[in-house]
């Protein structure tokens, strides 16, 4: 698994929105991800109050490129409020022979079979051979997806998956906890912390 191009945005608008209910815009003391004391205090209270009160988290966006196997992507689909642009199997498969670097793990014998099917499809471009090639790509094939989500979803992922038996989940959670601004104290204030 690989995570690249991780970025966050929307901090200023999320903070303005967070201040709308009480018309407390004059107390804003943050700029971007640099959260001031006044805003941090309100954020902590809203996070502790529960999902309906921490709507501002859904306005802080997270974007990243994740490269992972199909099994991970099947589980990742559990989370909503996510936009993904993925490597296209229909357009990219068969353009080249594959190596071990294209998989999270693969038996060398299976890799030979897969490459033989790619070669067969490259020779005649028939629909039957294309389908045979696609149907025989192992679940360990690595797909890259550009993912856009938000802090609420990311916090739920971390809370639910950081101790998961699948190493890809643990890796993603560790990267997010280390790289996302302010995530540590936000998680500390979540009322359903596990």
PEZI-V331052 format. One record per residue. SS is DSSP state (helix for helix, strand for strand, loop for the rest). D_CENTER is the distance of its C-alpha to the mean C-alpha in Angstrom with 1 decimal. Layout:
ss=<SS & SS>
d_center=<D_CENTER & D_CENTER>
//
This chain:
ss=<loop & strand & strand & strand & strand & strand & strand & strand & strand & loop & helix & helix & helix & helix & helix & helix & helix & helix & helix & helix & loop & loop & loop & loop & helix & helix & helix & loop & loop & loop & strand & loop & loop & strand & loop & loop & helix & helix & helix & helix & helix & helix & helix & helix & helix & helix & helix & helix & helix & loop & loop & loop & loop & loop & helix & helix & helix & helix & helix & loop & strand & strand & strand & strand & strand & strand & strand & strand & strand & helix & helix & helix & helix & helix & helix & helix & loop & loop & loop & loop & loop & loop & strand & strand & strand & strand & loop & loop & helix & helix & helix & helix & loop & loop & loop & loop & loop & loop & loop & helix & helix & helix & strand & loop & loop & loop & loop & helix & helix & helix & helix & helix & helix & helix & helix & helix & helix & helix & helix & helix & helix & helix & helix & helix & loop & loop & helix & helix & helix & helix & helix & helix & helix & helix & helix & loop & loop & loop & loop & loop & strand & strand & strand & strand & strand & strand & strand & strand & strand & strand & helix & helix & helix & helix & helix & helix & helix & helix & helix & helix & helix & loop & loop & loop & loop & loop & helix & helix & helix & helix & helix & helix & helix & helix & helix & helix & helix & helix & helix & loop & loop & loop & helix & helix & helix & helix & helix & helix & loop & loop & loop & loop & loop & loop>
d_center=<11.3 & 10.7 & 8.4 & 10.4 & 11.2 & 9.4 & 11.4 & 12.3 & 15.1 & 17.2 & 18.7 & 22.3 & 22.1 & 20.3 & 23.2 & 25.8 & 24.6 & 24.6 & 28.2 & 29.4 & 30.6 & 33.0 & 33.8 & 33.1 & 31.9 & 34.7 & 32.9 & 29.8 & 29.7 & 26.2 & 25.2 & 21.6 & 19.6 & 23.0 & 23.7 & 27.5 & 29.3 & 30.1 & 26.6 & 25.1 & 27.9 & 27.1 & 23.3 & 24.1 & 26.5 & 24.3 & 21.4 & 24.1 & 25.6 & 22.8 & 20.3 & 22.9 & 23.8 & 20.5 & 19.6 & 19.2 & 15.8 & 14.6 & 16.1 & 14.3 & 11.4 & 8.4 & 7.6 & 6.5 & 7.4 & 6.2 & 9.5 & 10.2 & 12.9 & 13.5 & 14.0 & 10.5 & 9.4 & 12.3 & 11.2 & 7.6 & 9.9 & 11.4 & 9.3 & 10.9 & 10.9 & 8.1 & 9.4 & 8.6 & 11.2 & 11.8 & 14.5 & 17.4 & 19.3 & 22.3 & 22.7 & 21.7 & 22.9 & 26.4 & 26.6 & 26.9 & 27.7 & 25.0 & 25.0 & 23.6 & 21.0 & 19.4 & 18.7 & 17.3 & 20.9 & 23.8 & 27.5 & 29.6 & 31.7 & 28.9 & 27.7 & 31.4 & 31.4 & 28.2 & 29.7 & 33.0 & 31.4 & 29.7 & 33.2 & 35.0 & 32.8 & 33.3 & 37.0 & 37.5 & 34.4 & 35.4 & 33.2 & 34.1 & 33.1 & 29.8 & 29.0 & 30.2 & 27.9 & 24.8 & 25.7 & 26.2 & 22.9 & 21.7 & 18.4 & 17.7 & 17.4 & 14.4 & 12.5 & 10.5 & 8.3 & 7.9 & 5.3 & 7.3 & 7.2 & 9.6 & 11.0 & 12.4 & 9.4 & 7.8 & 11.4 & 11.8 & 9.1 & 10.8 & 14.1 & 13.8 & 12.2 & 13.3 & 16.4 & 15.3 & 17.6 & 15.0 & 14.5 & 11.0 & 9.9 & 12.3 & 11.3 & 7.7 & 9.5 & 12.3 & 10.6 & 9.1 & 12.6 & 14.4 & 13.0 & 12.3 & 15.8 & 17.5 & 14.9 & 17.6 & 20.3 & 18.3 & 17.3 & 21.0 & 22.1 & 20.1 & 22.9 & 21.3 & 20.3 & 20.5>
//
